[in-house]
Amino acid sequence: MVARRRQPPPFHDVGMANIRWTKIVQAGWIVVAFVHLPITAVFAAYGVLDAVELVLPVLAQRSAGGTPWHPHHVAERYGLFAIITLGEGVVGTVASSGDLLGGDGTHWTWNAIAVVIAGVGLTFGMWWTYFMTPFGDILAHRRGRGYLFGYGHIPVFIGMCLLVVVLAPFVTVIGYETIGHRHQQHMLEELDTR
């Protein structure tokens, strides 16, 4: 029993390497945040720190021959993050269409309804498309592609977030056409009464 306590647990070295490198990178981010540096030095530090953060897990894991992970658990975690990201799409769609509802939020126009239906429909379409793919089974059969799965999700999540950004100009144009037109009519009516 005493001999077992003195032996480091499996993957102890990988965990310690992750902790050490994470501390170093976090110290670098703190320096960049609080020290007044020239803009070129800030961009260079961002590039170096970003690269280290992206490469760190691969290098630390490789030194131990990899660590155990459950493919379905990893796929579930990324799926939960996708749900959070898509939920932001629904919230953003509804929030951006608030101006289409008039001052008190009771003037529903067909344009406002179309924007909300389009935004929520696109969001649920992306949800359906994302969860139609059995990522857990794919990772179980191709465990060597775990990093590709993880890093490949960065552009996927960015694309999900861009849904709101893409819809915002349409909301602005439709808002101008409906609310702007109503505002112009109100202004003209005021001028006519004078």
ChimeraX attribute file (.defattr): number of C-alpha atoms within 10 A of each C-alpha:
attribute: neighborCount
match mode: 1-to-1
recipient: residues
	/A:1	5
	/A:2	6
	/A:3	6
	/A:4	8
	/A:5	8
	/A:6	8
	/A:7	9
	/A:8	9
	/A:9	9
	/A:10	10
	/A:11	16
	/A:12	12
	/A:13	15
	/A:14	20
	/A:15	14
	/A:16	12
	/A:17	18
	/A:18	17
	/A:19	13
	/A:20	12
	/A:21	16
	/A:22	16
	/A:23	12
	/A:24	14
	/A:25	18
	/A:26	14
	/A:27	12
	/A:28	15
	/A:29	15
	/A:30	11
	/A:31	14
	/A:32	17
	/A:33	11
	/A:34	8
	/A:35	9
	/A:36	10
	/A:37	13
	/A:38	8
	/A:39	9
	/A:40	9
	/A:41	12
	/A:42	16
	/A:43	13
	/A:44	11
	/A:45	17
	/A:46	15
	/A:47	12
	/A:48	14
	/A:49	18
	/A:50	14
	/A:51	11
	/A:52	16
	/A:53	15
	/A:54	12
	/A:55	11
	/A:56	17
	/A:57	17
	/A:58	12
	/A:59	15
	/A:60	20
	/A:61	17
	/A:62	12
	/A:63	13
	/A:64	14
	/A:65	10
	/A:66	15
	/A:67	13
	/A:68	7
	/A:69	10
	/A:70	11
	/A:71	19
	/A:72	16
	/A:73	11
	/A:74	17
	/A:75	21
	/A:76	13
	/A:77	12
	/A:78	17
	/A:79	16
	/A:80	12
	/A:81	13
	/A:82	21
	/A:83	17
	/A:84	12
	/A:85	18
	/A:86	23
	/A:87	18
	/A:88	17
	/A:89	24
	/A:90	20
	/A:91	14
	/A:92	20
	/A:93	24
	/A:94	18
	/A:95	13
	/A:96	21
	/A:97	25
	/A:98	19
	/A:99	20
	/A:100	27
	/A:101	18
	/A:102	17
	/A:103	10
	/A:104	8
	/A:105	10
	/A:106	10
	/A:107	13
	/A:108	12
	/A:109	13
	/A:110	11
	/A:111	17
	/A:112	22
	/A:113	14
	/A:114	13
	/A:115	21
	/A:116	21
	/A:117	14
	/A:118	14
	/A:119	24
	/A:120	20
	/A:121	13
	/A:122	17
	/A:123	24
	/A:124	16
	/A:125	11
	/A:126	17
	/A:127	18
	/A:128	11
	/A:129	10
	/A:130	15
	/A:131	12
	/A:132	9
	/A:133	10
	/A:134	11
	/A:135	19
	/A:136	16
	/A:137	13
	/A:138	16
	/A:139	18
	/A:140	15
	/A:141	11
	/A:142	11
	/A:143	14
	/A:144	11
	/A:145	12
	/A:146	17
	/A:147	12
	/A:148	9
	/A:149	17
	/A:150	12
	/A:151	11
	/A:152	11
	/A:153	14
	/A:154	10
	/A:155	10
	/A:156	13
	/A:157	16
	/A:158	11
	/A:159	14
	/A:160	21
	/A:161	19
	/A:162	13
	/A:163	20
	/A:164	23
	/A:165	15
	/A:166	11
	/A:167	19
	/A:168	18
	/A:169	12
	/A:170	14
	/A:171	22
	/A:172	16
	/A:173	12
	/A:174	19
	/A:175	21
	/A:176	15
	/A:177	14
	/A:178	20
	/A:179	20
	/A:180	14
	/A:181	12
	/A:182	13
	/A:183	13
	/A:184	12
	/A:185	12
	/A:186	12
	/A:187	11
	/A:188	11
	/A:189	11
	/A:190	10
	/A:191	9
	/A:192	8
	/A:193	6
	/A:194	5
